[in-house]
Amino acid sequence: MNLKVPEHIRSIPRYVPGKPIEEVERERGIRHSVKLASNENPLGPSPRALAAVQRALASVHRYPDSSGYELIRKLAARHRLDPGQIVLGNGSDEIINMLARAYLQPGDEVVMPQPSFQMYEIEARAAAAIPVPVPLNHFRTDLAAMADRLTPRTRIVFVNTPHNPTGSLVTRSELEAFMARLPEGVLLALDEAYIEFVRDPAGPDSLDYVRAGRPVVGLRTFSKAYGLAGLRIGYGVMPADVAEVLSRVRPPFNANLLAQTAAAAALDDEGFLKETLEVVHAGVDYLQRALVDLGLECLPTQSNFLMVRVPGEGRQFFEALLDRGVIVRPLASYGFPDCIRVSVGRPEENRRFVEALRQVLGR
Ligand SMILES: Cc1ncc(COP(=O)(O)O)c(C=O)c1O
């Protein structure tokens, strides 16, 4: 069609999602495959969230509570924040979108690690702003180099900790040294999608900075540790004046009824979260040992996934694993052509991945 597409929209790279199981099975004519590609919860959704969703189903002819009263009240109590400091999103993705729409003008700069979660670049470009990617240093976010790239046009800085796809953390002291160099008027967005899995006590927590009134937005999600990726629910914690600005661009019913209900129930399901963390941490430890036994290099991780270097092209390993019904993520699009990322699954899924990898390696 002969419609004019603005150049800044043409420049947006397409988001590459993990392959859905159904698609892989259809394409390859296989069954019983395992998906270890999108860092989802291997245990499924929280049973309490499931029960709450079932009860709420009969009310889906109603619009959801646009203010998200119940869920926000719960989150505020849990995090010791004022309800006015929390904004719900259709996934934490949508908080990134709202930040970009609310704060970016054409030509503004957005500093981010390279590689990092693709949505930072996509939303910056969609707002006609300029992404400023700063390479990792030894697979870690290089906050000193990012500080060197701040200019009077910088509006937002994205830091993802633990970092996807490396699993590395920034430390509190590194982050605070960076914040000391942050000029007034720049918002620091700390993407903490995987924070529940962190075992290293040196890691930062956005809540400390938000409570202290710093210009920090913490991005949190129910998609990972809480097992609700398919419902799409996340939130941001932030200074109240930032939340007020975001409320101007937030679509009125962005967090749907089932998602709000499930998230509130999942927050109360402490047993499920505990079990999730036990399974994931045991899975990380098992996979690290098994990969080393196979002679492979994998990065230490503070998350629910591992980045693994393979002898050859990550893409070929991805394909060969797919043929064996195991879906992982090739990392060429992240700039690591000889790596794959594997999400931690249930014990039998992890063993299946290791066995498939052993076959592909011919060991
Ligand atoms: C670093 C990072 N941030 C944000 C998200 C998005 O999470 P949500 O499902 O809440 O939109 C993901 C999902 O994979 C992620 O890896």
The ligand as an SDF file (V2000), in Angstrom:
LIG
                    3D

 16 16  0  0  0  0  0  0  0  0999 V2000
   14.8730   -8.1090   30.6830 C   0  0  0  0  0  0  0  0  0  0  0  0
   13.4190   -8.2270   30.4410 C   0  0  0  0  0  0  0  0  0  0  0  0
   12.6330   -7.1820   30.7040 N   0  0  0  0  0  0  0  0  0  0  0  0
   11.3090   -7.2440   30.4960 C   0  0  0  0  0  0  0  0  0  0  0  0
   10.7160   -8.3740   30.0100 C   0  0  0  0  0  0  0  0  0  0  0  0
    9.2500   -8.3370   29.7150 C   0  0  0  0  0  0  0  0  0  0  0  0
    8.5050   -8.9190   30.6520 O   0  0  0  0  0  0  0  0  0  0  0  0
    6.9010   -8.8220   30.6150 P   0  0  0  0  0  0  0  0  0  0  0  0
    6.4310  -10.1800   30.3010 O   0  0  0  0  0  0  0  0  0  0  0  0
    6.5590   -8.3490   31.9840 O   0  0  0  0  0  0  0  0  0  0  0  0
    6.5030   -7.8200   29.5810 O   0  0  0  0  0  0  0  0  0  0  0  0
   11.4890   -9.4850   29.7190 C   0  0  0  0  0  0  0  0  0  0  0  0
   10.8560  -10.6930   29.1460 C   0  0  0  0  0  0  0  0  0  0  0  0
   11.4380  -11.5840   28.6390 O   0  0  0  0  0  0  0  0  0  0  0  0
   12.8780   -9.4150   29.9390 C   0  0  0  0  0  0  0  0  0  0  0  0
   13.6850  -10.4340   29.6480 O   0  0  0  0  0  0  0  0  0  0  0  0
  1  2  1  0
  2  3  1  0
  2 15  2  0
  3  4  2  0
  4  5  1  0
  5  6  1  0
  5 12  2  0
  6  7  1  0
  7  8  1  0
  8  9  2  0
  8 10  1  0
  8 11  1  0
 12 13  1  0
 12 15  1  0
 13 14  2  0
 15 16  1  0
M  END
$$$$
